[in-house]
Amino acid sequence: MYILGISCYYHDSAAAILKDGIIIAAAEEERFTRKKHDTSFPLNAINYCLKEAGIMGKQLDHIAFYEKPILKFERLMAQHFQAWPKSFPSFHKAMPSWMVEKLRVPKTIAKKTGYKGDVLFIEHHLAHAASAFLPSPFEKAAILTVDGVGEWSTTTLGVGDGNDIHLTKEIKFPHSLGLLYSTVTAFLGFTVNNSEYKVMGLAPYGKPKHVDKFRKLIRIAKDGSYALDMSYFVYHYKMTMPGPKFIELFGKPRKPSDPMTHHYEDIASSLQVITEEIIFGLLNYLHQETKLDNLCMAGGVALNTVANGKILDKTPFKKIWIQPAASDAGTSLGAAIYTYNTILGKKRVYKQTHAYLGPEYSTTEIEDYLKANSIIYSTFKTDKEMMDTTAKLIAEDNVIGWFQGRMEWGPRALGSRSILSNASNPDMKEILNLKVKHREKFRPFAPVVTVEDANDWFEMKRDEVPYMLFIFPVRKEKRKIIPSVTHVDGSGRMQTISKEQNPRYYGVIKAFEKITKVPVLINTSFNIRGEPIVCTPHDAYRCMMGTGIDYLVMDRFLIKRDDNPKDMWDSEALATD
């Protein structure tokens, strides 16, 4: 039985496919189109999933969609009519896409895929909940989903038990922790639905001086529920987010070109404090109601890794599992697996242990690409030679583009499409920003550490964190040893890796440890600012040649940037995959 899940038309469009309840492929559309957070119908991701399954669209047994468009349209109409006529410009701008695309999902799916059956529409937060619980290791768990907004829900609490999911509490639009965070993101001069993580990275530079101001615009109840004072916001009837009253309270909004002052850093810090207060309040109430020790989370706010790292300290929960593709991309998986396990009542047979679900390119395909484009390269005879050489290059402070195996599912580079460098070099953060990332200086770089060494280097409350979803303190005695992955507050958004999860990635770190006595590397996403993570060999080579990456290690091949012509990387003649 084949089931395809689809999410699209808001942000992070994606597709995922199950075969007899097992996830065999999943990918975001942005990786193929090269449009970051692509909202379009995920035809490329769907075609990849079908190819991986070895079938055509007409052979699918079911297709599940990640929300109920009619219910969402009802909310859109209600919010605009309540604010009429102020809402007319926003309403007028939104209507064409609804008339052309969003209300015609079944027809679009049939036309684009050849599937002739009925489309199953799964409520948005139920799809989030399913993506978190059903692939988790738990037979029973409490569930929290928090994001901007689905149809009406912005926050849900519930329980997963066997094949069943029961969402028992919800907070509805316009009251939204995700939209509060996005409002501040916009106020600080960043892009909404793209740069919320920048605000989280900025927060440690400031002091929580404005928490009392945030309490004026959000009321938090004893049961953890919350309500916004909507007089401070305009997102419910305009295309912008902070209202005049919000600006009067916090001051002049920052333009993207403005310097980042202490005032804005303090606002980010205060937002993080109030966000954590709300999350922990919801979780403490959820534990009180369910008496369960296991917790599953999804939704965009579940990517707040600072808060995630404190959950075991601030709540009674003992075990946590968060969907690595926690944003809307993950709902494609949630819709598909909910269909299989809950609607069809099939036994849960899949436990997600990795996120390597995207496209893979064979050694032959990669070498054919290199030869077709006259790219100068050398070949490693063995994996050991590859890992030892890569480790030596990193120890010599080279920046390495690392392209191996199947692409990661979700927003994090986890050792398949990564840039690797020396965490012990105190200048490496600046070098990476200068050579490759061209991003804000306040943003930290993430560490990867072998799972057996993690507790020696980080103050962890967990045995492993394979998806880079938690921030923990770097041990004080280690901070001077790995300064380039130690944030200003002494923390690191870490990933642990085992040999079983990714042998080559693990092997490079262990080879680096033999040279330096340090089992930690910088791992950052293989992309440049403003672009998605690379997907194909062509994407990887183009990224290296358009930046200051020193070497590309792609499967068994080593490509040195300085060996290849600088005018070739964006040439019209450069063959793609």
JOHUZI-V460776 format. One record per residue. N is the residue number from 1. OMEGA is omega in whole degrees, -180 to 180 (* if undefined). Layout:
N:OMEGA + N:OMEGA
This chain:
1:179 + 2:178 + 3:178 + 4:174 + 5:-176 + 6:168 + 7:-179 + 8:174 + 9:173 + 10:169 + 11:178 + 12:176 + 13:-174 + 14:174 + 15:177 + 16:-178 + 17:177 + 18:169 + 19:-179 + 20:176 + 21:-180 + 22:178 + 23:-179 + 24:179 + 25:176 + 26:-179 + 27:175 + 28:-179 + 29:-178 + 30:-176 + 31:-179 + 32:-177 + 33:-177 + 34:174 + 35:-174 + 36:-179 + 37:-178 + 38:-178 + 39:-170 + 40:176 + 41:-169 + 42:-175 + 43:180 + 44:178 + 45:178 + 46:-180 + 47:176 + 48:-179 + 49:179 + 50:178 + 51:-180 + 52:179 + 53:-179 + 54:-178 + 55:172 + 56:-177 + 57:-178 + 58:179 + 59:178 + 60:177 + 61:-180 + 62:168 + 63:-180 + 64:-179 + 65:-165 + 66:178 + 67:177 + 68:-173 + 69:-179 + 70:179 + 71:178 + 72:178 + 73:176 + 74:178 + 75:179 + 76:179 + 77:-178 + 78:-176 + 79:180 + 80:179 + 81:178 + 82:-178 + 83:-177 + 84:6 + 85:-179 + 86:-175 + 87:-174 + 88:-179 + 89:179 + 90:179 + 91:-178 + 92:-180 + 93:-176 + 94:-171 + 95:-177 + 96:-179 + 97:177 + 98:-178 + 99:-174 + 100:-171 + 101:-162 + 102:177 + 103:-178 + 104:-175 + 105:-179 + 106:180 + 107:179 + 108:180 + 109:180 + 110:-178 + 111:-173 + 112:-173 + 113:-175 + 114:179 + 115:-175 + 116:-176 + 117:177 + 118:175 + 119:178 + 120:-180 + 121:-178 + 122:179 + 123:-169 + 124:-177 + 125:172 + 126:176 + 127:175 + 128:-178 + 129:180 + 130:-180 + 131:-179 + 132:-173 + 133:-171 + 134:174 + 135:-176 + 136:178 + 137:-172 + 138:172 + 139:178 + 140:-177 + 141:168 + 142:-177 + 143:172 + 144:173 + 145:180 + 146:175 + 147:178 + 148:176 + 149:172 + 150:171 + 151:173 + 152:-175 + 153:173 + 154:179 + 155:175 + 156:176 + 157:180 + 158:-176 + 159:169 + 160:-177 + 161:-177 + 162:178 + 163:-170 + 164:175 + 165:179 + 166:175 + 167:-169 + 168:-180 + 169:177 + 170:169 + 171:-172 + 172:173 + 173:14 + 174:-178 + 175:-170 + 176:174 + 177:178 + 178:-180 + 179:171 + 180:-180 + 181:179 + 182:177 + 183:178 + 184:176 + 185:178 + 186:-179 + 187:-178 + 188:174 + 189:180 + 190:-177 + 191:180 + 192:-178 + 193:179 + 194:-167 + 195:178 + 196:179 + 197:176 + 198:178 + 199:178 + 200:178 + 201:179 + 202:-171 + 203:-178 + 204:179 + 205:-177 + 206:176 + 207:-175 + 208:-176 + 209:-171 + 210:-179 + 211:180 + 212:177 + 213:178 + 214:179 + 215:177 + 216:-176 + 217:175 + 218:179 + 219:-178 + 220:-178 + 221:-178 + 222:180 + 223:178 + 224:179 + 225:-176 + 226:176 + 227:179 + 228:168 + 229:-171 + 230:176 + 231:179 + 232:-172 + 233:176 + 234:-175 + 235:-179 + 236:176 + 237:178 + 238:179 + 239:176 + 240:-171 + 241:-180 + 242:179 + 243:179 + 244:-180 + 245:176 + 246:-179 + 247:176 + 248:-178 + 249:-173 + 250:179 + 251:-175 + 252:176 + 253:178 + 254:171 + 255:-179 + 256:-179 + 257:-179 + 258:174 + 259:178 + 260:-176 + 261:178 + 262:180 + 263:-179 + 264:175 + 265:180 + 266:177 + 267:177 + 268:179 + 269:-179 + 270:177 + 271:180 + 272:179 + 273:-177 + 274:177 + 275:179 + 276:179 + 277:-180 + 278:-179 + 279:-178 + 280:175 + 281:177 + 282:-177 + 283:178 + 284:175 + 285:-180 + 286:178 + 287:178 + 288:-178 + 289:-173 + 290:-176 + 291:-179 + 292:-179 + 293:-179 + 294:-178 + 295:172 + 296:-178 + 297:172 + 298:-172 + 299:-176 + 300:-179 + 301:176 + 302:173 + 303:175 + 304:-171 + 305:177 + 306:178 + 307:-178 + 308:-178 + 309:-178 + 310:-173 + 311:-177 + 312:176 + 313:-170 + 314:-180 + 315:179 + 316:-178 + 317:-176 + 318:179 + 319:-177 + 320:170 + 321:-180 + 322:178 + 323:-179 + 324:172 + 325:-170 + 326:-179 + 327:-175 + 328:177 + 329:-177 + 330:180 + 331:174 + 332:174 + 333:-180 + 334:180 + 335:-179 + 336:-175 + 337:174 + 338:178 + 339:-176 + 340:-172 + 341:-171 + 342:-180 + 343:-179 + 344:176 + 345:-179 + 346:-179 + 347:175 + 348:-177 + 349:-175 + 350:172 + 351:-175 + 352:-179 + 353:177 + 354:-179 + 355:-179 + 356:-173 + 357:-177 + 358:-177 + 359:176 + 360:-179 + 361:-176 + 362:176 + 363:180 + 364:180 + 365:-179 + 366:180 + 367:176 + 368:178 + 369:-179 + 370:-180 + 371:-178 + 372:-177 + 373:178 + 374:179 + 375:180 + 376:-177 + 377:171 + 378:-174 + 379:174 + 380:-180 + 381:-178 + 382:175 + 383:-179 + 384:178 + 385:179 + 386:-177 + 387:180 + 388:-180 + 389:179 + 390:179 + 391:179 + 392:179 + 393:178 + 394:179 + 395:177 + 396:174 + 397:170 + 398:175 + 399:-172 + 400:166 + 401:-171 + 402:-174 + 403:-174 + 404:169 + 405:-176 + 406:179 + 407:-180 + 408:174 + 409:-178 + 410:-171 + 411:-174 + 412:169 + 413:-171 + 414:175 + 415:172 + 416:177 + 417:-173 + 418:165 + 419:-176 + 420:179 + 421:-169 + 422:-179 + 423:-177 + 424:178 + 425:-177 + 426:-180 + 427:-172 + 428:177 + 429:179 + 430:179 + 431:180 + 432:179 + 433:-180 + 434:-173 + 435:-165 + 436:-162 + 437:178 + 438:-175 + 439:-175 + 440:-176 + 441:-177 + 442:-175 + 443:-178 + 444:169 + 445:-170 + 446:176 + 447:166 + 448:-176 + 449:176 + 450:-170 + 451:-178 + 452:-179 + 453:-170 + 454:-176 + 455:176 + 456:-175 + 457:-177 + 458:177 + 459:-172 + 460:172 + 461:-177 + 462:179 + 463:-179 + 464:178 + 465:-170 + 466:-172 + 467:178 + 468:-177 + 469:-178 + 470:172 + 471:178 + 472:177 + 473:168 + 474:180 + 475:-172 + 476:-177 + 477:-178 + 478:-172 + 479:179 + 480:-179 + 481:-180 + 482:-174 + 483:-174 + 484:173 + 485:178 + 486:-178 + 487:-176 + 488:179 + 489:178 + 490:-175 + 491:175 + 492:175 + 493:-163 + 494:170 + 495:170 + 496:-180 + 497:177 + 498:179 + 499:-179 + 500:-178 + 501:-175 + 502:-171 + 503:-177 + 504:178 + 505:177 + 506:-177 + 507:177 + 508:-179 + 509:179 + 510:177 + 511:176 + 512:179 + 513:179 + 514:-178 + 515:-168 + 516:-174 + 517:-179 + 518:-179 + 519:-176 + 520:173 + 521:164 + 522:173 + 523:175 + 524:-173 + 525:-178 + 526:178 + 527:170 + 528:-176 + 529:177 + 530:179 + 531:174 + 532:173 + 533:-178 + 534:180 + 535:-172 + 536:172 + 537:178 + 538:178 + 539:-176 + 540:-179 + 541:179 + 542:-180 + 543:179 + 544:-175 + 545:178 + 546:-179 + 547:178 + 548:174 + 549:-174 + 550:-177 + 551:172 + 552:175 + 553:-173 + 554:-172 + 555:-177 + 556:-172 + 557:178 + 558:179 + 559:178 + 560:-176 + 561:-175 + 562:178 + 563:-172 + 564:-176 + 565:-177 + 566:-177 + 567:-177 + 568:-165 + 569:179 + 570:-178 + 571:176 + 572:-177 + 573:-177 + 574:-177 + 575:175 + 576:-175 + 577:*
